[in-house]
């Protein structure tokens, strides 16, 4: 990297999963919109042709007149070439195909187990983790060999277990898991200030929050705006909208299964007295089937079960749009994605210091959770430094919920590394969504492993 007059050039970023049609275009736009950074994005993907597509797209965007910086995109056929000499590594991969996802999400429905997302916890999250962990073992080994000093940004779910695997394999890795769920809750607090107090123009940076928990099961026990405690106002806000829910657009949850009316979030606040800080679809999966007993219960709480069919339809539409971007028929809009990767880069490079939420191993920043387990709290970004902020401890009732999943995640990791089906089944039946008879659970588990066995080499299934 070269520093000159507040700008940094020749930054080398390896992007594993660089053939993506989703997160890649957000990254391309975010980088093009920042005038302080420039360099090379080294794209690596198991599908080399898709990485080459993003090479073409990224380089075309860098030539836009409105682009504020120049980045070079280059596809590489091997991890060694992509990683060697890089300063940063981004990882955003899809572990499996829609066929495996179909099993993750919908096979449990045959036994009355419903999941809104199926990528983090529950039966689907566990089996997805078993597929993903071996991939992350290989990635961690490659980073240790070819770019041991690089900062590693993980965006793949299950976030906690992916990040935990990187540290298990390469303990000295400098890795962080990045998720925007907290940003959504800060946005809800901003809309609350508008609704309850008539305040306009509040920026997310103005809403200070203390974050505790694990990814997609995060909590906020302190929230302030201009030194005003927001929790008393939030209680009134919850009471006002507990029954109807509160959305950007009324009843959007009925047609968009990626959104919700925040009723699960509101109910958890009433029960535990602190703000549940992830989206309803994720929060519901970490709890017993209070909110997902059946589709009727889901509708009562005003969120959706995201089907794999809807994801396939979305993928087909994205492919068509992507083809137009590559052909030049359409231009990629240069608008900020809402992610924080550019600010995080600037922090670690040394251009600024700021605080945001990340997923890293617990070194004492969160009480009540074992040391070494990956937790989500705030952290300070500064020059070549990431320092977790002391977050304190969750109320005992909430901590027990989080701890149950944390211990189970450690069991899942051990099962995946040892290819131990018995350990994996123990973790499977420990999940709070799995309330069926143990014999039924075993039949479901066996079928789900059979459906994903192509990604479980060395397992005896």
C-alpha positions in Angstrom: 0.0 0.0 0.0 1.1 3.5 -0.7 0.1 6.6 1.3 -0.1 10.0 -0.2 -2.0 13.1 1.0 -4.7 11.2 2.9 -5.2 8.7 0.1 -4.0 5.1 -0.1 -3.3 3.3 -3.4 -2.1 -0.1 -4.5 -4.3 -1.9 -1.9 -4.4 -5.6 -2.6 -7.7 -7.4 -1.7 -8.4 -11.1 -2.3 -12.1 -11.8 -2.7 -12.9 -15.5 -2.1 -16.3 -16.2 -3.7 -15.5 -13.5 -6.3 -17.9 -14.9 -8.8 -20.9 -13.7 -6.8 -23.7 -11.9 -8.5 -24.9 -10.4 -5.2 -22.4 -9.1 -2.7 -19.8 -8.5 -5.4 -21.8 -5.7 -7.1 -22.3 -4.0 -3.7 -18.6 -4.1 -3.1 -17.8 -2.8 -6.6 -20.1 0.2 -6.1 -19.0 0.9 -2.5 -15.3 1.0 -3.5 -16.0 3.1 -6.6 -17.8 5.7 -4.4 -14.8 6.3 -2.1 -12.1 8.7 -3.2 -9.5 7.8 -0.6 -8.9 4.2 -1.6 -7.7 2.4 -4.7 -6.0 -0.8 -5.7 -6.6 -4.3 -7.0 -9.4 -6.8 -6.2 -8.2 -10.3 -6.8 -11.2 -12.4 -7.6 -11.1 -16.1 -6.8 -14.1 -18.5 -7.3 -14.5 -22.3 -7.9 -16.3 -21.2 -11.0 -13.4 -19.2 -12.7 -15.7 -18.0 -15.5 -17.9 -16.2 -13.0 -14.9 -14.6 -11.4 -13.9 -13.4 -14.9 -17.4 -11.9 -15.3 -16.8 -9.8 -12.2 -13.4 -8.8 -13.5 -15.2 -7.4 -16.6 -18.0 -5.7 -14.5 -15.6 -4.2 -11.9 -13.3 -2.8 -14.5 -16.2 -1.3 -16.5 -17.5 0.4 -13.3 -14.1 1.9 -12.5 -14.3 3.6 -15.9 -17.6 5.3 -15.1 -17.3 9.1 -15.1 -18.9 9.3 -11.7 -16.5 6.8 -10.1 -14.4 8.5 -7.5 -11.6 6.0 -7.5 -9.9 3.5 -9.8 -9.8 -0.1 -8.9 -8.5 -2.9 -11.0 -10.3 -6.3 -11.0 -8.5 -9.4 -11.9 -9.7 -13.0 -11.8 -7.2 -15.7 -10.6 -7.6 -19.5 -11.1 -6.0 -20.5 -7.8 -6.2 -19.5 -4.1 -2.4 -19.2 -4.0 -2.3 -16.6 -6.7 -5.2 -14.6 -5.3 -3.9 -14.6 -1.7 -0.2 -14.2 -2.1 0.9 -10.7 -1.1 -2.6 -9.4 -0.4 -3.4 -6.9 2.4 -7.0 -7.9 3.0 -9.2 -11.0 2.3 -13.0 -10.9 1.8 -14.9 -14.2 2.0 -18.4 -14.5 0.8 -19.3 -18.0 -0.5 -22.4 -20.1 -1.0 -21.8 -23.6 0.6 -23.8 -25.8 -1.7 -26.5 -25.4 -4.3 -30.2 -24.7 -4.2 -30.7 -28.5 -4.0 -28.9 -28.6 -0.6 -30.7 -25.4 0.5 -34.0 -27.0 -0.4 -33.2 -29.8 2.0 -32.0 -27.5 4.7 -35.1 -25.4 4.7 -37.9 -27.7 3.7 -37.0 -31.3 4.7 -37.7 -30.4 8.4 -41.2 -29.1 7.4 -42.2 -32.7 6.8 -41.9 -33.1 10.6 -43.5 -29.9 11.5 -40.3 -27.9 12.0 -40.4 -24.5 10.3 -37.5 -22.2 9.6 -37.6 -18.6 8.3 -34.1 -18.6 6.8 -32.3 -21.9 7.6 -28.8 -20.6 7.3 -27.6 -20.0 10.9 -29.3 -22.2 13.4 -32.0 -24.9 13.5 -31.7 -28.1 11.5 -30.9 -26.2 8.3 -28.2 -24.0 9.9 -26.5 -27.1 11.4 -26.4 -29.0 8.2 -25.2 -26.0 6.3 -22.5 -25.6 8.9 -21.3 -29.2 8.3 -20.9 -28.4 4.6 -19.2 -25.0 5.2 -16.7 -25.8 7.9 -14.5 -28.1 5.7 -14.4 -25.3 3.1 -13.3 -22.8 5.8 -10.6 -25.2 7.0 -9.1 -25.1 3.5 -9.5 -21.3 3.3 -7.8 -20.8 6.7 -4.9 -23.1 5.8 -4.4 -21.2 2.5 -4.5 -17.8 4.3 -1.9 -19.1 6.9 0.3 -20.2 4.1 0.0 -17.4 1.5 -1.2 -14.3 3.4 -0.7 -14.7 7.1 -0.6 -11.0 7.9 -3.8 -10.1 6.0 -7.0 -8.9 7.7 -9.8 -11.3 6.9 -13.5 -10.2 6.5 -16.0 -13.0 6.7 -19.5 -12.5 5.3 -20.6 -16.1 4.9 -23.3 -17.7 7.1 -23.4 -19.4 9.5 -21.3 -16.4 10.5 -20.3 -17.4 14.0 -19.1 -20.9 13.0 -17.3 -19.7 9.8 -15.4 -17.2 11.8 -14.8 -19.6 14.7 -13.4 -22.2 12.2 -10.9 -19.7 10.8 -9.5 -19.1 14.3 -9.6 -22.9 15.2 -7.4 -23.7 12.2 -5.2 -20.6 12.2 -5.2 -19.2 15.8 -3.1 -16.1 14.8 -5.4 -15.1 12.0 -6.7 -11.5 12.0 -10.3 -12.2 11.1 -13.7 -10.6 11.8 -17.2 -11.5 10.9 -19.3 -8.7 9.4 -23.1 -8.5 9.6 -25.6 -5.6 9.0 -28.4 -6.8 11.3 -27.5 -4.3 14.0 -27.7 -1.5 11.4 -31.3 -2.4 10.8 -32.1 -2.1 14.5 -30.4 1.3 14.6 -32.6 2.2 11.6 -35.6 1.1 13.6 -34.6 3.4 16.5 -34.2 6.3 14.1 -37.7 5.7 12.7 -38.9 5.5 16.4 -37.4 9.0 17.0 -39.3 10.3 14.0 -42.5 8.6 15.0 -42.4 9.4 18.7 -40.6 12.7 18.8 -40.8 14.1 15.2 -37.1 14.1 14.8 -35.8 14.1 11.2 -32.3 13.7 9.8 -30.9 11.4 12.5 -27.9 9.5 11.2 -27.1 5.9 12.3 -23.8 7.1 13.8 -25.8 9.3 16.1 -27.6 6.3 17.7 -25.0 4.8 20.1 -25.7 1.2 21.1 -24.0 -1.5 23.2 -24.1 -4.8 21.4 -24.0 -8.3 23.1 -24.7 -11.8 21.8 -23.9 -14.0 18.9 -24.6 -13.3 15.2 -28.3 -13.1 14.3 -29.1 -13.5 18.1 -27.8 -10.1 19.1 -29.1 -7.8 21.9 -28.8 -4.1 22.8 -28.9 -3.2 26.5 -28.0 0.4 26.1 -29.1 2.8 23.3 -28.7 6.6 23.4 -29.2 9.6 21.1 -27.5 12.8 22.1 -27.0 11.3 25.6 -30.7 10.5 25.9 -31.5 6.9 27.0 -33.7 5.4 24.3 -35.0 2.4 26.2 -37.9 4.1 28.0 -39.0 5.5 24.7 -38.6 2.1 23.0 -40.9 0.6 25.7 -43.6 3.1 24.8 -42.9 2.5 21.1 -43.3 -1.2 21.6 -46.6 -0.7 23.5 -47.9 1.5 20.7 -47.1 -1.0 17.9 -47.0 -4.3 19.6 -50.2 -5.6 17.9 -49.9 -3.9 14.5 -46.2 -4.1 14.1 -44.1 -1.3 12.6 -42.7 -1.3 9.0 -41.3 0.9 6.3 -44.4 0.1 4.2 -47.6 -1.3 5.9 -48.1 -5.0 5.4 -44.9 -5.4 3.3 -44.3 -8.7 5.2 -47.3 -10.2 3.4 -45.7 -9.9 0.0 -41.9 -9.8 0.8 -40.7 -12.8 2.8 -37.4 -11.1 3.4 -39.0 -8.5 5.7 -41.1 -8.5 8.9 -43.2 -6.2 11.0 -40.9 -6.4 14.1 -43.5 -8.1 16.3 -41.1 -10.8 17.3 -38.6 -8.2 18.3 -41.2 -6.3 20.3 -42.4 -9.5 22.0 -38.8 -10.4 23.1 -38.4 -6.9 24.5 -41.5 -7.3 26.6 -40.3 -10.6 27.9 -36.7 -9.8 28.6 -36.5 -6.0 28.9 -33.7 -5.4 26.4 -33.8 -4.9 22.6 -33.5 -8.0 20.5 -31.3 -6.6 17.7 -31.5 -8.9 14.8 -34.4 -9.3 12.3 -37.5 -11.2 13.2 -36.8 -14.0 10.8 -33.4 -14.8 12.4 -34.5 -14.2 16.0 -37.5 -16.6 15.7 -35.1 -19.4 14.8 -33.1 -19.2 17.9 -36.1 -19.6 20.2 -38.3 -22.6 20.8 -41.1 -22.7 18.3 -43.0 -19.9 19.9 -43.1 -17.9 16.7 -42.9 -20.7 14.1 -45.1 -23.5 15.5 -46.8 -23.6 12.1 -47.4 -21.2 9.1 -50.5 -19.7 10.9 -48.3 -18.8 13.9 -45.8 -17.2 11.6 -48.5 -15.1 10.0 -49.8 -14.1 13.5 -46.3 -12.6 14.2 -46.2 -10.9 10.8 -43.1 -12.3 9.1 -42.5 -14.8 6.4 -40.9 -18.2 5.8 -38.5 -17.5 3.0 -38.9 -20.5 0.6 -36.1 -21.8 -1.6 -38.5 -21.4 -4.6 -38.5 -17.7 -4.0 -34.7 -17.7 -3.8 -34.5 -19.5 -7.1 -36.9 -17.0 -8.7 -34.8 -14.2 -7.3 -31.6 -15.9 -8.7 -33.1 -16.2 -12.2 -34.0 -12.5 -12.2 -30.5 -11.6 -10.9 -28.9 -13.6 -13.7 -30.9 -11.7 -16.3 -30.0 -8.4 -14.8 -26.4 -9.4 -14.5 -26.3 -10.4 -18.1 -27.4 -6.9 -19.0 -24.7 -5.4 -16.8 -22.0 -7.5 -18.5 -23.3 -6.7 -22.0 -23.5 -2.9 -21.2 -27.2 -2.8 -21.8 -27.5 -1.5 -18.2 -25.1 0.3 -15.9 -24.6 -0.7 -12.3 -26.0 2.1 -10.2 -23.3 3.7 -8.0 -25.1 3.9 -4.7 -23.9 2.9 -1.2 -24.9 -0.6 -0.1 -25.2 0.2 3.6 -22.4 -2.2 4.5 -19.4 -0.9 6.3 -16.5 -2.7 4.6 -15.0 0.6 3.2 -15.1 2.3 6.7 -13.6 -0.9 8.2 -10.8 -0.9 5.6 -10.1 2.8 6.3 -9.9 2.1 10.0 -7.5 -0.8 9.7 -5.4 1.1 7.1 -5.2 4.0 9.6 -7.2 6.7 7.9 -9.8 6.9 10.7 -10.8 5.4 14.0 -14.3 4.3 14.6 -16.5 1.8 16.4 -18.9 -0.8 15.0 -20.1 -4.3 15.7 -18.1 -7.3 14.6 -17.9 -11.0 15.3 -14.6 -12.1 16.9 -13.5 -14.5 19.6 -14.4 -13.6 23.2 -11.3 -12.4 25.0 -13.3 -11.0 27.9 -15.4 -8.4 26.1 -18.6 -10.4 27.0 -19.1 -12.0 30.4 -21.1 -15.1 30.8 -19.9 -16.7 27.5 -16.8 -19.0 27.3 -13.5 -17.4 26.3 -12.7 -18.2 22.7 -16.2 -18.5 21.5 -17.1 -16.1 18.8 -19.4 -13.3 20.0 -20.8 -10.1 18.5 -20.0 -6.9 20.2 -18.6 -3.5 19.3 -15.0 -3.0 18.5 -12.6 -0.1 17.8 -11.0 0.0 14.4 -7.7 1.8 14.1 -4.4 1.4 12.3 -3.7 -2.4 11.9 -5.7 -2.9 15.1 -9.1 -4.3 16.1 -9.9 -4.0 19.8 -13.2 -5.4 21.2 -15.1 -3.0 23.4 -16.1 -4.3 26.8 -19.8 -5.1 26.5 -20.6 -6.5 29.9 -23.1 -9.3 30.5 -26.6 -10.1 29.3 -29.4 -10.5 31.8 -29.3 -14.1 33.1 -32.4 -15.2 31.3 -31.1 -13.9 28.0 -27.6 -15.1 28.6 -28.9 -18.7 29.1 -30.6 -18.5 25.7 -27.4 -17.3 24.0 -25.2 -19.7 26.0 -27.2 -22.7 24.9 -26.5 -21.9 21.2 -22.8 -21.0 21.9 -22.1 -24.4 23.5 -24.0 -26.1 20.7 -22.0 -24.3 18.1 -18.8 -25.6 19.7 -20.3 -29.1 19.5 -21.1 -28.6 15.8 -17.6 -27.4 15.1 -16.1 -30.4 16.8 -18.4 -32.8 15.0 -17.5 -31.2 11.6 -13.8 -31.3 12.2 -13.9 -34.9 13.4 -16.5 -36.0 10.9 -18.4 -37.5 13.8 -22.0 -38.2 13.1 -23.0 -39.0 16.7 -21.7 -35.7 17.9 -23.5 -33.9 15.1 -26.8 -35.6 16.0 -26.3 -34.6 19.7 -26.1 -31.0 18.5 -29.1 -31.5 16.2 -31.4 -32.6 19.0 -30.0 -29.9 21.3 -31.5 -27.2 19.1 -34.6 -25.6 20.6 -36.5 -25.9 17.3 -36.1 -29.7 17.3 -39.0 -30.6 19.6 -40.0 -33.9 17.8 -39.6 -37.4 19.1 -36.0 -38.5 19.1 -36.6 -41.3 16.6 -38.2 -38.8 14.3 -35.3 -36.5 14.8 -32.9 -39.3 13.9 -34.8 -40.0 10.7 -34.9 -36.4 9.7 -31.2 -36.0 10.5 -30.2 -39.0 8.5 -32.2 -37.8 5.5 -30.7 -34.3 5.6 -27.2 -35.7 5.7 -28.0 -38.0 2.8 -29.3 -35.0 0.9 -26.0 -33.1 1.4 -23.5 -36.0 1.4 -21.7 -34.7 -1.7 -20.3 -32.0 0.6 -19.4 -34.4 3.4 -16.4 -36.4 2.2 -15.0 -38.8 4.7 -18.3 -39.0 6.7 -19.9 -42.4 7.3 -23.5 -41.7 6.5 
